Amino acid sequence: MKIVNITIRQLKMKLKDPFTTSFGTFTDRDFLVLEAQDQDGTIGWGESVAFHSPWYNEETLQTNWHMLEDFFIPLLLNKEIHHPDEVSELFAPIRKNNMAKSTIEGAVWDIYAQQTNQSLASALGGTRDKIEVGISIGIQQSIEELVELVDGYVKEGYKRIKVKIKPGWDVEVMRILRNTFPDVAMMADANSAYRLEDAELLKQLDAFNLTMIEQPLASDDIIDHAQLQKMLETPICLDESIHSLEDARKAVELGSTKIINIKIGRVGGLTEAKKIHDYCEANGIPVWCGGMLESGIGRAHNVALTTLSNFTLPGDTASSNRYWDKDIIKPEVVSENGYINVRQAVGIGYEIDCEAVESFTVAKKHYK
């Protein structure tokens, strides 16, 4: 395989509804997609999950474009490689910038799957023909609105409800939800909104039989999480703290987490995601695939990853129409009764809607 042409596009897509977390509200999604072409004409697609501003981590859309243009594309373009795993080895001298790395590595995995005549799921070693999916719900204007939303998604069959929390929007919210929906699998996602000093407050969440509390403490922490986990009955799930296999190993050995959320962009690509999955499986730590408000390209990569055997908890990969009036793939991702059927077409399994891509494009640049 030799990548000879690359195009980066910046897209802007309007969300159907505002999405609010402890670190901000989103009404539009600005992001990058990368189109790579092999010398034999095979085209693969990747997506950057970095936001326009550094809310989630230090990366942004602009820094991703810079890193791709000035470092990662020159390292990869016209180099002979035999397997996508070699991409992460090629990029290893460049520290961090995992979302930028993942953007280009995802396109290479797509090309590889097509050239080996298999779906991306099969290329990764996945075995499921359908995956369980949950839904992620942002902070609402009122508890009544939240209850109404949850009720709708429960009726649609989603297998798990994730609710964003923050100080002042936490214990009472979860109490009302649990009383209203006593048998629904439910979790709370704090996006690093609390400190260890809030342990007594967080202990109150133990009463609600939650599947997990996701990333309650600082985004770079594994020490305080280990202390907090000793105080809680509810499993802690780490998200922002895990950027690599080494991070996962250290967190597990310290007792900082009982569940890990694997996000492809956060850990630098599918190769590293699979390594974390394999380590967690060997050590009895269940994993699930988190979402980053992806378009259909990123969503297709998430579906493929979730077919691996240790993804035993429903992820965030909801239907395209949960977020967009129109997605950029055909057909769009659809969940039915809490499941997504895994498409067996080669590559990411979906056709790129090039007309839609162009309609959402606000900037692009070619490299060869």
Disulfide bonds with the S-S distance in Angstrom:
none
